[in-house]
Amino acid sequence: MIERLAPARVVPAVARRDFIRLAGATAAGFFALGATSDRMRVVASITSLSLDDELTRRSMTESPTTRLGALIGGLRQRGWVEGVNYRFEVRSSFGGPDKMKAAVAELIDLGPDVILTGSTVETAAVMAATKTIPIVFATSNDPIGNGFVQSLAHPGGNVTGFTSSTAEMGGKWLQLIREAVPDIQRVGVLFNPASTPRAGRFYLDSVEQEAAAAGVTVVLTPIGTAAEIDGAIGRFAEPPKAAMISLVDSFLVVNRQAIVAATAKYRVPMIYPFHYFMDAGGLMSYGPTLEVRSADYVDLILRGTKAGDLPVQSPRKYELLINRTVANALGLTIPFTLLVRADEIRE
């Protein structure tokens, strides 16, 4: 039986200032869990999204289904109370290189006890600014190749964190989009070389290997600005039959609304690596299930553990999401064999 679930919704959550007030009223009980009260610690985070972005606003709610909200809740469970024994600082790097440089400088000036980064580009920028402040990356698909860590088991230095996929994911995305659109003759791969792992090559090898075995032509589609999105996707509207793959790329996440709108406009099927694109109206996604485990590492670092002694962790589960309403709009009939494997079907 196929379970048809409603589209994801933002669950109402306690406002941040209300949460802080309630937490402060019961702080004494939390200290019994072992958090120290000798001084106010600083947990800092940098995001590539605008602070006005829906994903940013959603993440700032105290909810287990958002990255920052789950972090705050997880720290509270471990005795760290925002506004009582630590404060949380967020900066946005959205707006180009100068904005990135300024945001990183602001965080460093705060003298934080730990910095959380949300993308490869941000991690590299923060690492270039400090060799001593502990850094925890929420996602890095190639931490060894990017020079962030010496090994996954023994990172060394002042950095550790979590990966979100492997290089073989490229071939998996192609397999899945071919199941949804079996008659494609070419596949476009959308990415920004400046913000995707190894300028795209991290995934492209497996995409090209799978394409060669399937007799599909790979068309690399690099873009560097939002203005290029419409034209890049529009070129796949004409024959021969095509579909597209979105690589793991913070630039694409920031511009997810424009990307999904262009695929609808030109009726181009695309598979995405994150559910964020599905929330914007995408066709299908395959990627790691959101598991916010950063509270474990932030807690250990605040208690004195070196970041470089904490192993990099990989995803424990991946999920396939399909929007059948979008498929119908594109004139696609998703095979039953693919639907039964979906973790969520949206109508």
BELSULWO-V588483 format. One record per residue. RES is the residue in one letter. BURIAL is + if it has 16 or more other ideal C-beta (glycine too) atoms within 10 Angstrom, else -. Layout:
((RES;BURIAL) (RES;BURIAL))
This chain:
((M;-) (I;-) (E;-) (R;-) (L;-) (A;-) (P;-) (A;-) (R;-) (V;-) (V;-) (P;-) (A;+) (V;+) (A;-) (R;+) (R;-) (D;-) (F;+) (I;+) (R;-) (L;-) (A;+) (G;-) (A;-) (T;-) (A;-) (A;-) (G;-) (F;+) (F;-) (A;-) (L;-) (G;-) (A;+) (T;-) (S;-) (D;-) (R;-) (M;-) (R;+) (V;+) (V;+) (A;+) (S;+) (I;+) (T;+) (S;+) (L;+) (S;+) (L;-) (D;-) (D;+) (E;-) (L;+) (T;+) (R;-) (R;+) (S;+) (M;+) (T;+) (E;+) (S;+) (P;-) (T;-) (T;+) (R;+) (L;+) (G;+) (A;+) (L;+) (I;+) (G;+) (G;+) (L;+) (R;+) (Q;-) (R;+) (G;+) (W;+) (V;+) (E;+) (G;+) (V;+) (N;+) (Y;+) (R;-) (F;+) (E;-) (V;+) (R;+) (S;+) (S;+) (F;+) (G;-) (G;-) (P;-) (D;-) (K;-) (M;+) (K;-) (A;-) (A;+) (V;+) (A;-) (E;-) (L;+) (I;-) (D;-) (L;-) (G;-) (P;+) (D;+) (V;+) (I;+) (L;+) (T;+) (G;+) (S;+) (T;+) (V;+) (E;+) (T;+) (A;+) (A;+) (V;+) (M;+) (A;-) (A;-) (T;+) (K;-) (T;-) (I;+) (P;+) (I;+) (V;+) (F;+) (A;+) (T;+) (S;+) (N;+) (D;+) (P;+) (I;-) (G;-) (N;+) (G;-) (F;+) (V;+) (Q;-) (S;-) (L;-) (A;-) (H;-) (P;+) (G;-) (G;+) (N;+) (V;+) (T;+) (G;+) (F;+) (T;+) (S;+) (S;+) (T;-) (A;+) (E;-) (M;+) (G;+) (G;+) (K;+) (W;+) (L;+) (Q;-) (L;+) (I;+) (R;+) (E;-) (A;+) (V;+) (P;-) (D;-) (I;+) (Q;-) (R;+) (V;+) (G;+) (V;+) (L;+) (F;+) (N;+) (P;-) (A;-) (S;+) (T;+) (P;+) (R;+) (A;-) (G;+) (R;+) (F;+) (Y;+) (L;+) (D;-) (S;+) (V;+) (E;+) (Q;-) (E;+) (A;+) (A;-) (A;-) (A;-) (G;-) (V;+) (T;-) (V;+) (V;-) (L;-) (T;+) (P;+) (I;+) (G;-) (T;-) (A;-) (A;-) (E;-) (I;+) (D;-) (G;-) (A;+) (I;+) (G;-) (R;-) (F;+) (A;-) (E;-) (P;-) (P;-) (K;-) (A;+) (A;+) (M;+) (I;+) (S;+) (L;+) (V;+) (D;+) (S;+) (F;+) (L;+) (V;+) (V;+) (N;+) (R;+) (Q;-) (A;+) (I;+) (V;+) (A;+) (A;+) (T;+) (A;+) (K;-) (Y;+) (R;-) (V;+) (P;+) (M;+) (I;+) (Y;+) (P;+) (F;+) (H;+) (Y;+) (F;+) (M;+) (D;+) (A;+) (G;+) (G;+) (L;+) (M;+) (S;+) (Y;+) (G;+) (P;+) (T;-) (L;+) (E;-) (V;+) (R;-) (S;+) (A;+) (D;-) (Y;+) (V;+) (D;+) (L;+) (I;+) (L;+) (R;-) (G;-) (T;-) (K;-) (A;+) (G;+) (D;-) (L;+) (P;-) (V;+) (Q;+) (S;-) (P;+) (R;-) (K;-) (Y;-) (E;-) (L;+) (L;+) (I;+) (N;+) (R;+) (T;-) (V;+) (A;+) (N;-) (A;-) (L;+) (G;-) (L;+) (T;-) (I;+) (P;-) (F;-) (T;-) (L;-) (L;+) (V;-) (R;-) (A;+) (D;-) (E;+) (I;+) (R;+) (E;-))
